[in-house]
Amino acid sequence: MSLFNFKSNKQKNKLPFFIKKNKISFLAYEILKKFVISRQIPPEKLDFVFPQNWTPKILKDLSPQARNSLYRLSDTFKKNKKGLICQTCSYNFHQKKSLKKLSKKAKILLKKINNDEFRYERIDMLIKKYKINKALD
């Protein structure tokens, strides 16, 4: 029998309030705060959640400024199995528009395609016929 029972001491130090708190991302926490401010959700909901930093698995010894930018990126972009931030097609709303400008000929062609001119309708019909014939063969 030991003189010190460490398990009971650890349990006394822990407050039950913090055990019931749920971890959520910074972005989710900000959205929850906006809902509380707009009174769509009661303020008691904020008592049981707290934002938690995302810890990168591969990158080590990051400066605080770099870590803050990584946290911001981790809220908007998905992470792969290794913990690296990867941009996918579903998250292209942050990408800038293409920097290359369209040429005059490309703009004219785009207008013709969007207006469904006769020439392009004929090409569409040929493509449909080709697909149907290929499916039947």
DRENTORKOL-3810 file (N, C-alpha, C; in nm, 4 decimals):
REM DRENTORKOL-3810
@n.u->0.0842; n.v->-0.1176; n.w->0.0000; ca.u->0.0000; ca.v->0.0000; ca.w->0.0000; c.u->0.0889; c.v->0.1242; c.w->0.0000
@n.u->0.0623; n.v->0.2099; n.w->-0.0934; ca.u->0.1462; ca.v->0.3291; ca.w->-0.1039; c.u->0.0905; c.v->0.4415; c.w->-0.0168
@n.u->0.1782; n.v->0.5319; n.w->0.0184; ca.u->0.1371; ca.v->0.6440; ca.w->0.1023; c.u->0.0608; c.v->0.7501; c.w->0.0226
@n.u->0.0994; n.v->0.7627; n.w->-0.1040; ca.u->0.0367; ca.v->0.8664; ca.w->-0.1866; c.u->-0.0502; c.v->0.8016; c.w->-0.2934
@n.u->-0.1693; n.v->0.8449; n.w->-0.3013; ca.u->-0.2582; ca.v->0.7969; ca.w->-0.4063; c.u->-0.2683; c.v->0.9076; c.w->-0.5120
@n.u->-0.1889; n.v->0.8923; n.w->-0.6200; ca.u->-0.1782; ca.v->0.9984; ca.w->-0.7200; c.u->-0.3050; c.v->1.0138; c.w->-0.8032
@n.u->-0.3785; n.v->0.9062; n.w->-0.8217; ca.u->-0.4984; ca.v->0.9143; ca.w->-0.9047; c.u->-0.6032; c.v->1.0062; c.w->-0.8429
@n.u->-0.6202; n.v->0.9971; n.w->-0.7131; ca.u->-0.7203; ca.v->1.0830; ca.w->-0.6493; c.u->-0.6755; c.v->1.2284; c.w->-0.6505
@n.u->-0.5439; n.v->1.2533; n.w->-0.6390; ca.u->-0.4939; ca.v->1.3906; ca.w->-0.6424; c.u->-0.5159; c.v->1.4534; c.w->-0.7802
@n.u->-0.4952; n.v->1.3746; n.w->-0.8859; ca.u->-0.5152; ca.v->1.4270; ca.w->-1.0209; c.u->-0.6619; c.v->1.4596; c.w->-1.0450
@n.u->-0.7497; n.v->1.3761; n.w->-0.9941; ca.u->-0.8915; ca.v->1.4001; ca.w->-1.0149; c.u->-0.9395; c.v->1.5221; c.w->-0.9379
@n.u->-0.8803; n.v->1.5496; n.w->-0.8233; ca.u->-0.9198; ca.v->1.6671; ca.w->-0.7460; c.u->-0.8790; c.v->1.7957; c.w->-0.8176
@n.u->-0.7615; n.v->1.7912; n.w->-0.8849; ca.u->-0.7124; ca.v->1.9108; ca.w->-0.9526; c.u->-0.7939; c.v->1.9452; c.w->-1.0772
@n.u->-0.8532; n.v->1.8461; n.w->-1.1398; ca.u->-0.9295; ca.v->1.8709; ca.w->-1.2618; c.u->-1.0690; c.v->1.9214; c.w->-1.2269
@n.u->-1.1079; n.v->2.0264; n.w->-1.2940; ca.u->-1.2423; ca.v->2.0782; ca.w->-1.2753; c.u->-1.3359; c.v->2.0090; c.w->-1.3736
@n.u->-1.4544; n.v->1.9721; n.w->-1.3319; ca.u->-1.5457; ca.v->1.9029; ca.w->-1.4231; c.u->-1.5934; c.v->1.9916; c.w->-1.5378
@n.u->-1.5862; n.v->2.1237; n.w->-1.5192; ca.u->-1.6306; ca.v->2.2164; ca.w->-1.6228; c.u->-1.5469; c.v->2.2030; c.w->-1.7496
@n.u->-1.4143; n.v->2.1886; n.w->-1.7345; ca.u->-1.3254; ca.v->2.1824; ca.w->-1.8499; c.u->-1.3307; c.v->2.0472; c.w->-1.9194
@n.u->-1.3685; n.v->1.9443; n.w->-1.8476; ca.u->-1.3775; ca.v->1.8121; ca.w->-1.9085; c.u->-1.4925; c.v->1.8081; c.w->-2.0083
@n.u->-1.5991; n.v->1.8796; n.w->-1.9818; ca.u->-1.7166; ca.v->1.8772; ca.w->-2.0682; c.u->-1.7025; c.v->1.9675; c.w->-2.1905
@n.u->-1.5955; n.v->2.0461; n.w->-2.1995; ca.u->-1.5788; ca.v->2.1365; ca.w->-2.3130; c.u->-1.5386; c.v->2.0591; c.w->-2.4377
@n.u->-1.5885; n.v->2.1022; n.w->-2.5528; ca.u->-1.5576; ca.v->2.0385; ca.w->-2.6805; c.u->-1.4604; c.v->2.1241; c.w->-2.7601
@n.u->-1.3689; n.v->2.0576; n.w->-2.8318; ca.u->-1.2717; ca.v->2.1286; ca.w->-2.9141; c.u->-1.3293; c.v->2.1491; c.w->-3.0534
@n.u->-1.3174; n.v->2.2718; n.w->-3.1047; ca.u->-1.3584; ca.v->2.3008; ca.w->-3.2417; c.u->-1.2525; c.v->2.3893; c.w->-3.3057
@n.u->-1.2569; n.v->2.4032; n.w->-3.4366; ca.u->-1.1579; ca.v->2.4852; ca.w->-3.5063; c.u->-1.1876; c.v->2.6334; c.w->-3.4839
@n.u->-1.0892; n.v->2.7172; n.w->-3.5163; ca.u->-1.1060; ca.v->2.8609; ca.w->-3.4994; c.u->-1.2194; c.v->2.9140; c.w->-3.5863
@n.u->-1.2285; n.v->2.8627; n.w->-3.7092; ca.u->-1.3317; ca.v->2.9097; ca.w->-3.8011; c.u->-1.4709; c.v->2.8766; c.w->-3.7478
@n.u->-1.4878; n.v->2.7552; n.w->-3.6965; ca.u->-1.6171; ca.v->2.7159; ca.w->-3.6401; c.u->-1.6496; c.v->2.8005; c.w->-3.5169
@n.u->-1.5475; n.v->2.8328; n.w->-3.4368; ca.u->-1.5687; ca.v->2.9144; ca.w->-3.3175; c.u->-1.6130; c.v->3.0560; c.w->-3.3556
@n.u->-1.5495; n.v->3.1118; n.w->-3.4608; ca.u->-1.5877; ca.v->3.2459; ca.w->-3.5066; c.u->-1.7315; c.v->3.2471; c.w->-3.5583
@n.u->-1.7692; n.v->3.1425; n.w->-3.6324; ca.u->-1.9064; ca.v->3.1339; ca.w->-3.6836; c.u->-2.0057; c.v->3.1224; c.w->-3.5682
@n.u->-1.9689; n.v->3.0423; n.w->-3.4675; ca.u->-2.0558; ca.v->3.0264; ca.w->-3.3508; c.u->-2.0728; c.v->3.1593; c.w->-3.2772
@n.u->-1.9627; n.v->3.2370; n.w->-3.2659; ca.u->-1.9717; ca.v->3.3682; ca.w->-3.2012; c.u->-2.0642; c.v->3.4619; c.w->-3.2786
@n.u->-2.0563; n.v->3.4564; n.w->-3.4131; ca.u->-2.1441; ca.v->3.5418; ca.w->-3.4938; c.u->-2.2904; c.v->3.5053; c.w->-3.4724
@n.u->-2.3186; n.v->3.3746; n.w->-3.4609; ca.u->-2.4558; ca.v->3.3313; ca.w->-3.4367; c.u->-2.5045; c.v->3.3768; c.w->-3.2995
@n.u->-2.4154; n.v->3.3756; n.w->-3.2002; ca.u->-2.4537; ca.v->3.4205; ca.w->-3.0659; c.u->-2.4805; c.v->3.5703; c.w->-3.0671
@n.u->-2.3971; n.v->3.6459; n.w->-3.1390; ca.u->-2.4156; ca.v->3.7912; ca.w->-3.1464; c.u->-2.5463; c.v->3.8257; c.w->-3.2170
@n.u->-2.5778; n.v->3.7499; n.w->-3.3224; ca.u->-2.7035; ca.v->3.7759; ca.w->-3.3946; c.u->-2.8246; c.v->3.7134; c.w->-3.3254
@n.u->-2.8027; n.v->3.6515; n.w->-3.2120; ca.u->-2.9064; ca.v->3.5917; ca.w->-3.1265; c.u->-2.9830; c.v->3.4784; c.w->-3.1947
@n.u->-2.9150; n.v->3.4059; n.w->-3.2828; ca.u->-2.9754; ca.v->3.2872; ca.w->-3.3422; c.u->-2.9541; c.v->3.1655; c.w->-3.2528
@n.u->-2.8483; n.v->3.1720; n.w->-3.1708; ca.u->-2.8139; ca.v->3.0630; ca.w->-3.0786; c.u->-2.8005; c.v->3.1234; c.w->-2.9392
@n.u->-2.8455; n.v->3.0533; n.w->-2.8343; ca.u->-2.8281; ca.v->3.1076; ca.w->-2.6985; c.u->-2.6803; c.v->3.1126; c.w->-2.6589
@n.u->-2.6408; n.v->3.2118; n.w->-2.5786; ca.u->-2.4991; ca.v->3.2270; ca.w->-2.5422; c.u->-2.4435; c.v->3.1123; c.w->-2.4577
@n.u->-2.5295; n.v->3.0287; n.w->-2.4008; ca.u->-2.4803; ca.v->2.9165; ca.w->-2.3196; c.u->-2.4040; c.v->2.8148; c.w->-2.4043
@n.u->-2.4278; n.v->2.8145; n.w->-2.5349; ca.u->-2.3594; ca.v->2.7196; ca.w->-2.6239; c.u->-2.2093; c.v->2.7462; c.w->-2.6282
@n.u->-2.1700; n.v->2.8729; n.w->-2.6106; ca.u->-2.0275; ca.v->2.9073; ca.w->-2.6134; c.u->-1.9543; c.v->2.8580; c.w->-2.4890
@n.u->-2.0268; n.v->2.8275; n.w->-2.3822; ca.u->-1.9627; ca.v->2.7842; ca.w->-2.2586; c.u->-1.9011; c.v->2.6456; c.w->-2.2701
@n.u->-1.9463; n.v->2.5663; n.w->-2.3648; ca.u->-1.9013; ca.v->2.4278; ca.w->-2.3716; c.u->-1.8131; c.v->2.3976; c.w->-2.4921
@n.u->-1.7607; n.v->2.5007; n.w->-2.5573; ca.u->-1.6671; ca.v->2.4799; ca.w->-2.6686; c.u->-1.5489; c.v->2.5741; c.w->-2.6524
@n.u->-1.4358; n.v->2.5338; n.w->-2.7095; ca.u->-1.3209; ca.v->2.6223; ca.w->-2.7137; c.u->-1.2416; c.v->2.5929; c.w->-2.8403
@n.u->-1.1793; n.v->2.6965; n.w->-2.9000; ca.u->-1.1028; ca.v->2.6730; ca.w->-3.0224; c.u->-0.9696; c.v->2.6065; c.w->-2.9905
@n.u->-0.9288; n.v->2.5169; n.w->-3.0764; ca.u->-0.8008; ca.v->2.4506; ca.w->-3.0556; c.u->-0.7143; c.v->2.4689; c.w->-3.1788
@n.u->-0.5873; n.v->2.4933; n.w->-3.1554; ca.u->-0.4935; ca.v->2.5100; ca.w->-3.2651; c.u->-0.4702; c.v->2.3779; c.w->-3.3355
@n.u->-0.4526; n.v->2.3859; n.w->-3.4659; ca.u->-0.4161; ca.v->2.2683; ca.w->-3.5437; c.u->-0.2656; c.v->2.2519; c.w->-3.5343
@n.u->-0.2182; n.v->2.1349; n.w->-3.4965; ca.u->-0.0747; ca.v->2.1122; ca.w->-3.4842; c.u->-0.0246; c.v->2.0394; c.w->-3.6071
@n.u->0.0641; n.v->2.1007; n.w->-3.6839; ca.u->0.1164; ca.v->2.0332; ca.w->-3.8026; c.u->0.2034; c.v->1.9152; c.w->-3.7634
@n.u->0.1915; n.v->1.8030; n.w->-3.8359; ca.u->0.2636; ca.v->1.6817; ca.w->-3.8002; c.u->0.4055; c.v->1.6804; c.w->-3.8546
@n.u->0.4279; n.v->1.7462; n.w->-3.9684; ca.u->0.5594; ca.v->1.7377; ca.w->-4.0318; c.u->0.6464; c.v->1.8581; c.w->-3.9973
@n.u->0.5914; n.v->1.9771; n.w->-4.0066; ca.u->0.6701; ca.v->2.0982; ca.w->-3.9838; c.u->0.6945; c.v->2.1182; c.w->-3.8344
@n.u->0.8194; n.v->2.1438; n.w->-3.8001; ca.u->0.8545; ca.v->2.1654; ca.w->-3.6594; c.u->0.9301; c.v->2.2972; c.w->-3.6464
@n.u->0.9386; n.v->2.3471; n.w->-3.5262; ca.u->1.0101; ca.v->2.4708; ca.w->-3.4946; c.u->0.9629; c.v->2.5870; c.w->-3.5819
@n.u->0.8345; n.v->2.6098; n.w->-3.5825; ca.u->0.7785; ca.v->2.7205; ca.w->-3.6594; c.u->0.7729; c.v->2.8456; c.w->-3.5740
@n.u->0.7912; n.v->2.9587; n.w->-3.6381; ca.u->0.7772; ca.v->3.0844; ca.w->-3.5663; c.u->0.6291; c.v->3.1088; c.w->-3.5379
@n.u->0.5981; n.v->3.1901; n.w->-3.4376; ca.u->0.4570; ca.v->3.2166; ca.w->-3.4068; c.u->0.3803; c.v->3.2771; c.w->-3.5246
@n.u->0.4469; n.v->3.3618; n.w->-3.6026; ca.u->0.3800; ca.v->3.4239; ca.w->-3.7168; c.u->0.3473; c.v->3.3189; c.w->-3.8238
@n.u->0.4409; n.v->3.2274; n.w->-3.8482; ca.u->0.4163; ca.v->3.1205; ca.w->-3.9462; c.u->0.3066; c.v->3.0272; c.w->-3.8971
@n.u->0.3055; n.v->3.0010; n.w->-3.7676; ca.u->0.2026; ca.v->2.9129; ca.w->-3.7114; c.u->0.0634; c.v->2.9757; c.w->-3.7252
@n.u->0.0537; n.v->3.1072; n.w->-3.7040; ca.u->-0.0755; ca.v->3.1753; ca.w->-3.7204; c.u->-0.1255; c.v->3.1652; c.w->-3.8634
@n.u->-0.0349; n.v->3.1828; n.w->-3.9604; ca.u->-0.0786; ca.v->3.1719; ca.w->-4.1000; c.u->-0.1181; c.v->3.0286; c.w->-4.1328
@n.u->-0.0512; n.v->2.9301; n.w->-4.0735; ca.u->-0.0896; ca.v->2.7906; ca.w->-4.0952; c.u->-0.2270; c.v->2.7615; c.w->-4.0361
@n.u->-0.2573; n.v->2.8203; n.w->-3.9211; ca.u->-0.3889; ca.v->2.7996; ca.w->-3.8612; c.u->-0.4975; c.v->2.8573; c.w->-3.9512
@n.u->-0.4702; n.v->2.9763; n.w->-4.0076; ca.u->-0.5671; ca.v->3.0380; ca.w->-4.0974; c.u->-0.5887; c.v->2.9515; c.w->-4.2212
@n.u->-0.4796; n.v->2.8992; n.w->-4.2764; ca.u->-0.4898; ca.v->2.8138; ca.w->-4.3953; c.u->-0.5601; c.v->2.6828; c.w->-4.3640
@n.u->-0.5373; n.v->2.6295; n.w->-4.2441; ca.u->-0.5979; ca.v->2.5001; ca.w->-4.2100; c.u->-0.7489; c.v->2.5109; c.w->-4.1964
@n.u->-0.7997; n.v->2.6303; n.w->-4.1697; ca.u->-0.9449; ca.v->2.6475; ca.w->-4.1618; c.u->-1.0089; c.v->2.6526; c.w->-4.2994
@n.u->-0.9326; n.v->2.7005; n.w->-4.4007; ca.u->-0.9930; ca.v->2.7157; ca.w->-4.5329; c.u->-0.9591; c.v->2.6023; c.w->-4.6273
@n.u->-0.8495; n.v->2.5306; n.w->-4.6049; ca.u->-0.8086; ca.v->2.4245; ca.w->-4.6958; c.u->-0.8067; c.v->2.2906; c.w->-4.6249
@n.u->-0.8242; n.v->2.1831; n.w->-4.6995; ca.u->-0.8203; ca.v->2.0486; ca.w->-4.6424; c.u->-0.6763; c.v->2.0067; c.w->-4.6180
@n.u->-0.6595; n.v->1.9091; n.w->-4.5282; ca.u->-0.5268; ca.v->1.8527; ca.w->-4.5019; c.u->-0.5273; c.v->1.7068; c.w->-4.5458
@n.u->-0.4141; n.v->1.6637; n.w->-4.6024; ca.u->-0.4068; ca.v->1.5233; ca.w->-4.6437; c.u->-0.3636; c.v->1.4372; c.w->-4.5262
@n.u->-0.3345; n.v->1.3076; n.w->-4.5506; ca.u->-0.3035; ca.v->1.2142; ca.w->-4.4416; c.u->-0.1790; c.v->1.2544; c.w->-4.3643
@n.u->-0.0826; n.v->1.3178; n.w->-4.4314; ca.u->0.0417; ca.v->1.3560; ca.w->-4.3651; c.u->0.0298; c.v->1.4880; c.w->-4.2898
@n.u->-0.0819; n.v->1.5541; n.w->-4.3003; ca.u->-0.1004; ca.v->1.6803; ca.w->-4.2299; c.u->-0.0652; c.v->1.8010; c.w->-4.3133
@n.u->-0.0295; n.v->1.7799; n.w->-4.4411; ca.u->0.0037; ca.v->1.8926; ca.w->-4.5270; c.u->-0.1238; c.v->1.9551; c.w->-4.5810
@n.u->-0.1212; n.v->2.0844; n.w->-4.5955; ca.u->-0.2378; ca.v->2.1548; ca.w->-4.6466; c.u->-0.2427; c.v->2.1365; c.w->-4.7974
@n.u->-0.3558; n.v->2.0912; n.w->-4.8480; ca.u->-0.3688; ca.v->2.0708; ca.w->-4.9922; c.u->-0.4922; c.v->2.1440; c.w->-5.0421
@n.u->-0.4788; n.v->2.2061; n.w->-5.1571; ca.u->-0.5897; ca.v->2.2785; ca.w->-5.2165; c.u->-0.6625; c.v->2.1855; c.w->-5.3118
@n.u->-0.7924; n.v->2.1747; n.w->-5.2958; ca.u->-0.8715; ca.v->2.0884; ca.w->-5.3824; c.u->-0.9671; c.v->2.1727; c.w->-5.4648
@n.u->-1.0343; n.v->2.1078; n.w->-5.5579; ca.u->-1.1269; ca.v->2.1792; ca.w->-5.6467; c.u->-1.2432; c.v->2.2396; c.w->-5.5693
@n.u->-1.2826; n.v->2.1760; n.w->-5.4595; ca.u->-1.3969; ca.v->2.2268; ca.w->-5.3847; c.u->-1.3626; c.v->2.3541; c.w->-5.3076
@n.u->-1.2347; n.v->2.3842; n.w->-5.2950; ca.u->-1.1940; ca.v->2.5030; ca.w->-5.2212; c.u->-1.1303; c.v->2.6058; c.w->-5.3136
@n.u->-1.1821; n.v->2.6216; n.w->-5.4346; ca.u->-1.1218; ca.v->2.7153; ca.w->-5.5278; c.u->-1.1760; c.v->2.8570; c.w->-5.5123
@n.u->-1.2595; n.v->2.8837; n.w->-5.4103; ca.u->-1.3132; ca.v->3.0175; ca.w->-5.3933; c.u->-1.2077; c.v->3.1158; c.w->-5.3452
@n.u->-1.0928; n.v->3.0682; n.w->-5.2951; ca.u->-0.9864; ca.v->3.1581; ca.w->-5.2512; c.u->-0.8861; c.v->3.1852; c.w->-5.3627
@n.u->-0.8919; n.v->3.1080; n.w->-5.4697; ca.u->-0.7967; ca.v->3.1267; ca.w->-5.5774; c.u->-0.8316; c.v->3.2527; c.w->-5.6555
@n.u->-0.7274; n.v->3.3204; n.w->-5.6995; ca.u->-0.7498; ca.v->3.4402; ca.w->-5.7791; c.u->-0.7903; c.v->3.3991; c.w->-5.9200
@n.u->-0.8527; n.v->3.4919; n.w->-5.9898; ca.u->-0.8878; ca.v->3.4648; ca.w->-6.1284; c.u->-0.7593; c.v->3.4507; c.w->-6.2084
@n.u->-0.7689; n.v->3.3801; n.w->-6.3198; ca.u->-0.6493; ca.v->3.3561; ca.w->-6.4000; c.u->-0.5877; c.v->3.4896; c.w->-6.4406
@n.u->-0.4571; n.v->3.4977; n.w->-6.4266; ca.u->-0.3879; ca.v->3.6228; ca.w->-6.4534; c.u->-0.3746; c.v->3.6488; c.w->-6.6033
@n.u->-0.3768; n.v->3.5414; n.w->-6.6862; ca.u->-0.3658; ca.v->3.5597; ca.w->-6.8307; c.u->-0.4977; c.v->3.6143; c.w->-6.8848
@n.u->-0.4865; n.v->3.7176; n.w->-6.9659; ca.u->-0.6061; ca.v->3.7731; ca.w->-7.0273; c.u->-0.6354; c.v->3.6967; c.w->-7.1557
@n.u->-0.7630; n.v->3.6874; n.w->-7.1891; ca.u->-0.8023; ca.v->3.6201; ca.w->-7.3121; c.u->-0.7683; c.v->3.7072; c.w->-7.4323
@n.u->-0.7274; n.v->3.6414; n.w->-7.5398; ca.u->-0.7001; ca.v->3.7153; ca.w->-7.6631; c.u->-0.8321; c.v->3.7572; c.w->-7.7269
@n.u->-0.8228; n.v->3.8456; n.w->-7.8270; ca.u->-0.9439; ca.v->3.8941; ca.w->-7.8940; c.u->-1.0176; c.v->3.7798; c.w->-7.9617
@n.u->-0.9435; n.v->3.6910; n.w->-8.0284; ca.u->-1.0057; ca.v->3.5783; ca.w->-8.0982; c.u->-1.0737; c.v->3.4839; c.w->-7.9993
@n.u->-1.0104; n.v->3.4639; n.w->-7.8833; ca.u->-1.0694; ca.v->3.3759; ca.w->-7.7824; c.u->-1.1982; c.v->3.4365; c.w->-7.7271
@n.u->-1.1999; n.v->3.5691; n.w->-7.7088; ca.u->-1.3211; ca.v->3.6353; ca.w->-7.6599; c.u->-1.4352; c.v->3.6239; c.w->-7.7608
@n.u->-1.4022; n.v->3.6431; n.w->-7.8895; ca.u->-1.5046; ca.v->3.6324; ca.w->-7.9945; c.u->-1.5606; c.v->3.4906; c.w->-7.9990
@n.u->-1.4714; n.v->3.3916; n.w->-7.9924; ca.u->-1.5144; ca.v->3.2519; ca.w->-7.9949; c.u->-1.6012; c.v->3.2189; c.w->-7.8733
@n.u->-1.5630; n.v->3.2709; n.w->-7.7577; ca.u->-1.6405; ca.v->3.2473; ca.w->-7.6360; c.u->-1.7809; c.v->3.3079; c.w->-7.6469
@n.u->-1.7905; n.v->3.4280; n.w->-7.7061; ca.u->-1.9221; ca.v->3.4896; ca.w->-7.7269; c.u->-2.0081; c.v->3.4054; c.w->-7.8198
@n.u->-1.9464; n.v->3.3524; n.w->-7.9271; ca.u->-2.0216; ca.v->3.2699; ca.w->-8.0219; c.u->-2.0726; c.v->3.1428; c.w->-7.9546
@n.u->-1.9889; n.v->3.0817; n.w->-7.8721; ca.u->-2.0294; ca.v->2.9587; ca.w->-7.8031; c.u->-2.1414; c.v->2.9882; c.w->-7.7033
@n.u->-2.1282; n.v->3.0979; n.w->-7.6303; ca.u->-2.2313; ca.v->3.1335; ca.w->-7.5316; c.u->-2.3637; c.v->3.1714; c.w->-7.5967
@n.u->-2.3585; n.v->3.2286; n.w->-7.7177; ca.u->-2.4812; ca.v->3.2686; ca.w->-7.7879; c.u->-2.5437; c.v->3.1541; c.w->-7.8659
@n.u->-2.4825; n.v->3.0367; n.w->-7.8648; ca.u->-2.5324; ca.v->2.9186; ca.w->-7.9370; c.u->-2.5562; c.v->2.9485; c.w->-8.0848
@n.u->-2.4553; n.v->2.9960; n.w->-8.1512; ca.u->-2.4681; ca.v->3.0221; ca.w->-8.2944; c.u->-2.4840; c.v->2.8913; c.w->-8.3704
@n.u->-2.5316; n.v->2.9038; n.w->-8.4930; ca.u->-2.5665; ca.v->2.7875; ca.w->-8.5745; c.u->-2.4483; c.v->2.6918; c.w->-8.5924
@n.u->-2.3322; n.v->2.7470; n.w->-8.6172; ca.u->-2.2131; ca.v->2.6643; ca.w->-8.6419; c.u->-2.1846; c.v->2.5725; c.w->-8.5238
@n.u->-2.1948; n.v->2.6243; n.w->-8.4024; ca.u->-2.1607; ca.v->2.5460; ca.w->-8.2838; c.u->-2.2719; c.v->2.4496; c.w->-8.2458
@n.u->-2.3965; n.v->2.4811; n.w->-8.2832; ca.u->-2.5052; ca.v->2.3851; ca.w->-8.2621; c.u->-2.4832; c.v->2.2609; c.w->-8.3475
@n.u->-2.4371; n.v->2.2814; n.w->-8.4716; ca.u->-2.4110; ca.v->2.1703; ca.w->-8.5623; c.u->-2.2998; c.v->2.0806; c.w->-8.5070
@n.u->-2.1969; n.v->2.1419; n.w->-8.4521; ca.u->-2.0862; ca.v->2.0648; ca.w->-8.3938; c.u->-2.1358; c.v->1.9848; c.w->-8.2735
@n.u->-2.2214; n.v->2.0456; n.w->-8.1918; ca.u->-2.2771; ca.v->1.9741; ca.w->-8.0765; c.u->-2.3586; c.v->1.8534; c.w->-8.1205
@n.u->-2.4363; n.v->1.8689; n.w->-8.2298; ca.u->-2.5156; ca.v->1.7566; ca.w->-8.2817; c.u->-2.4255; c.v->1.6437; c.w->-8.3304
@n.u->-2.3165; n.v->1.6783; n.w->-8.3983; ca.u->-2.2228; ca.v->1.5760; ca.w->-8.4462; c.u->-2.1601; c.v->1.5001; c.w->-8.3293
@n.u->-2.1269; n.v->1.5728; n.w->-8.2235; ca.u->-2.0672; ca.v->1.5087; ca.w->-8.1055; c.u->-2.1678; c.v->1.4138; c.w->-8.0411
@n.u->-2.2942; n.v->1.4561; n.w->-8.0299; ca.u->-2.3973; ca.v->1.3693; ca.w->-7.9712; c.u->-2.4177; c.v->1.2435; c.w->-8.0541
@n.u->-2.4222; n.v->1.2589; n.w->-8.1893; ca.u->-2.4387; ca.v->1.1431; ca.w->-8.2774; c.u->-2.3209; c.v->1.0471; c.w->-8.2636
@n.u->-2.2013; n.v->1.1037; n.w->-8.2530; ca.u->-2.0815; ca.v->1.0211; ca.w->-8.2389; c.u->-2.0866; c.v->0.9415; c.w->-8.1088
@n.u->-2.1289; n.v->1.0063; n.w->-8.0005; ca.u->-2.1377; ca.v->0.9369; ca.w->-7.8714; c.u->-2.2427; c.v->0.8267; c.w->-7.8748
@n.u->-2.3564; n.v->0.8543; n.w->-7.9400; ca.u->-2.4628; ca.v->0.7531; ca.w->-7.9495; c.u->-2.4154; c.v->0.6343; c.w->-8.0321
@n.u->-2.3518; n.v->0.6622; n.w->-8.1468; ca.u->-2.3012; ca.v->0.5535; ca.w->-8.2320; c.u->-2.1944; c.v->0.4717; c.w->-8.1607
@n.u->-2.1101; n.v->0.5385; n.w->-8.0841; ca.u->-2.0042; ca.v->0.4680; ca.w->-8.0111; c.u->-2.0644; c.v->0.3801; c.w->-7.9019
@n.u->-2.1713; n.v->0.4282; n.w->-7.8381; ca.u->-2.2363; ca.v->0.3500; ca.w->-7.7325; c.u->-2.3073; c.v->0.2283; c.w->-7.7898
@n.u->-2.3633; n.v->0.2413; n.w->-7.9116; ca.u->-2.4338; ca.v->0.1294; ca.w->-7.9737; c.u->-2.3385; c.v->0.0219; c.w->-8.0257
@n.u->-2.2170; n.v->0.0608; n.w->-8.0623; ca.u->-2.1196; ca.v->-0.0379; ca.w->-8.1154; c.u->-2.0654; c.v->-0.1296; c.w->-8.0107
END
